[in-house]
Amino acid sequence: MERIPVIIGKISKYQRKYIDEALSEIGLMGAQGIILAKIKIYGTMTPKEIAKMGIVEKSAVAKVLKKLYELGYVDKVSSELDGRSYKVKLTSKGEEVAQIVKDLVIELEKKYKTILSENTLKELEELERFLI
């Protein structure tokens, strides 16, 4: 029974390493790229929304976003209701990296589909729904 969490952990670690290696050429880490990809999907996001996704520790979100801002991958959009809060959106440079990450994830999925049966894929999707 305890094998399932170990296997899921190994898959997660492999994916992170795979994306880390691809993004290291442009000086980013996998988690930063995944955050950019999520912002692309949702348009704009608050730091709190990003933290809820669990990509990086809650305490690290502000630091990661600051770095992405300094590197020109995201812009900050101040809240009209509360000047202290903000959302982030992608710059064109951020859009490019988000697309690279999307392509990497598609590539990984294709690799998984070559070794996993259709039934196993459905079971993994069911597991994902259970975990959410």
C-alpha positions as CSV (number, residue, x, y, z in Angstrom):
1,M,0.0,0.0,0.0
2,E,2.7,2.5,0.8
3,R,4.2,2.0,-2.6
4,I,1.7,4.3,-4.3
5,P,2.8,7.5,-2.5
6,V,6.4,6.6,-3.2
7,I,5.7,6.1,-6.9
8,I,3.8,9.3,-7.2
9,G,6.6,11.1,-5.4
10,K,9.1,9.6,-7.9
11,I,7.0,10.7,-10.9
12,S,6.8,14.2,-9.5
13,K,10.5,14.3,-8.8
14,Y,11.3,13.1,-12.4
15,Q,9.0,15.7,-13.9
16,R,10.5,18.5,-11.8
17,K,14.0,17.4,-12.8
18,Y,13.0,17.1,-16.5
19,I,11.6,20.7,-16.5
20,D,14.5,22.0,-14.4
21,E,17.1,20.7,-16.9
22,A,15.2,22.2,-19.8
23,L,14.8,25.6,-18.2
24,S,18.3,25.8,-16.7
25,E,19.5,26.9,-20.2
26,I,17.6,30.2,-19.6
27,G,18.5,30.5,-15.9
28,L,15.1,29.4,-14.5
29,M,14.1,26.5,-12.3
30,G,11.2,24.2,-13.0
31,A,8.9,25.6,-10.3
32,Q,9.3,29.1,-11.8
33,G,8.4,27.8,-15.2
34,I,5.4,25.9,-13.9
35,I,4.2,29.1,-12.2
36,L,4.5,31.0,-15.5
37,A,2.5,28.2,-17.2
38,K,-0.2,28.5,-14.6
39,I,-0.4,32.3,-15.0
40,K,-0.8,31.8,-18.7
41,I,-3.7,29.5,-18.1
42,Y,-5.5,31.8,-15.7
43,G,-4.5,35.2,-17.2
44,T,-3.7,37.0,-13.9
45,M,-3.2,35.5,-10.5
46,T,-2.6,36.8,-7.0
47,P,0.3,35.4,-4.9
48,K,-2.3,33.7,-2.7
49,E,-3.8,31.9,-5.6
50,I,-0.4,30.7,-6.7
51,A,0.4,29.6,-3.1
52,K,-2.7,27.4,-3.1
53,M,-1.5,25.4,-6.0
54,G,1.4,24.1,-3.9
55,I,4.0,24.5,-6.6
56,V,6.4,26.1,-4.1
57,E,6.1,26.6,-0.4
58,K,3.7,29.3,0.6
59,S,6.5,31.3,2.2
60,A,8.5,31.2,-1.1
61,V,5.9,32.6,-3.4
62,A,6.7,36.3,-2.9
63,K,10.4,35.6,-3.5
64,V,9.7,33.6,-6.7
65,L,7.4,36.3,-8.0
66,K,9.9,39.0,-7.2
67,K,12.6,37.1,-9.1
68,L,10.3,36.6,-12.1
69,Y,9.4,40.3,-12.0
70,E,13.1,41.3,-11.9
71,L,13.9,39.0,-14.8
72,G,11.0,40.5,-16.9
73,Y,8.8,37.5,-17.0
74,V,5.8,39.0,-15.1
75,D,4.3,42.4,-14.5
76,K,2.5,43.4,-11.3
77,V,-1.0,44.8,-11.6
78,S,-2.1,46.7,-8.5
79,S,-5.5,46.1,-7.1
80,E,-8.0,48.9,-7.5
81,L,-9.7,48.0,-4.2
82,D,-6.6,47.5,-2.1
83,G,-3.3,49.2,-3.0
84,R,-1.3,46.7,-1.0
85,S,-2.5,43.7,-3.0
86,Y,-1.6,42.8,-6.6
87,K,-2.0,40.3,-9.3
88,V,0.7,39.2,-11.7
89,K,0.4,38.7,-15.4
90,L,2.8,37.5,-18.0
91,T,5.0,39.7,-20.2
92,S,5.8,38.5,-23.7
93,K,9.0,37.0,-22.4
94,G,6.9,35.2,-19.8
95,E,4.5,33.9,-22.5
96,E,7.5,32.4,-24.3
97,V,8.6,30.4,-21.3
98,A,5.1,29.4,-20.4
99,Q,4.8,27.9,-23.9
100,I,8.1,26.1,-23.5
101,V,6.8,24.5,-20.2
102,K,3.5,23.6,-21.9
103,D,5.4,21.8,-24.7
104,L,7.6,20.0,-22.1
105,V,4.5,18.8,-20.3
106,I,2.9,17.6,-23.5
107,E,6.2,15.8,-24.3
108,L,6.2,14.1,-20.9
109,E,2.5,13.1,-21.3
110,K,3.4,11.5,-24.7
111,K,6.2,9.5,-23.0
112,Y,3.8,8.3,-20.3
113,K,1.2,7.3,-22.8
114,T,3.7,5.0,-24.6
115,I,4.0,2.8,-21.5
116,L,0.7,3.2,-19.7
117,S,-2.5,1.5,-20.8
118,E,-5.7,3.4,-21.4
119,N,-7.1,1.8,-18.3
120,T,-4.2,2.9,-16.2
121,L,-4.5,6.5,-17.5
122,K,-8.2,6.5,-16.5
123,E,-7.3,5.3,-13.1
124,L,-4.7,8.0,-12.7
125,E,-7.3,10.6,-13.7
126,E,-9.6,9.2,-11.1
127,L,-6.8,9.4,-8.5
128,E,-6.3,13.0,-9.5
129,R,-10.0,13.8,-8.9
130,F,-9.8,12.1,-5.5
131,L,-6.8,14.2,-4.5
132,I,-8.4,17.5,-5.4
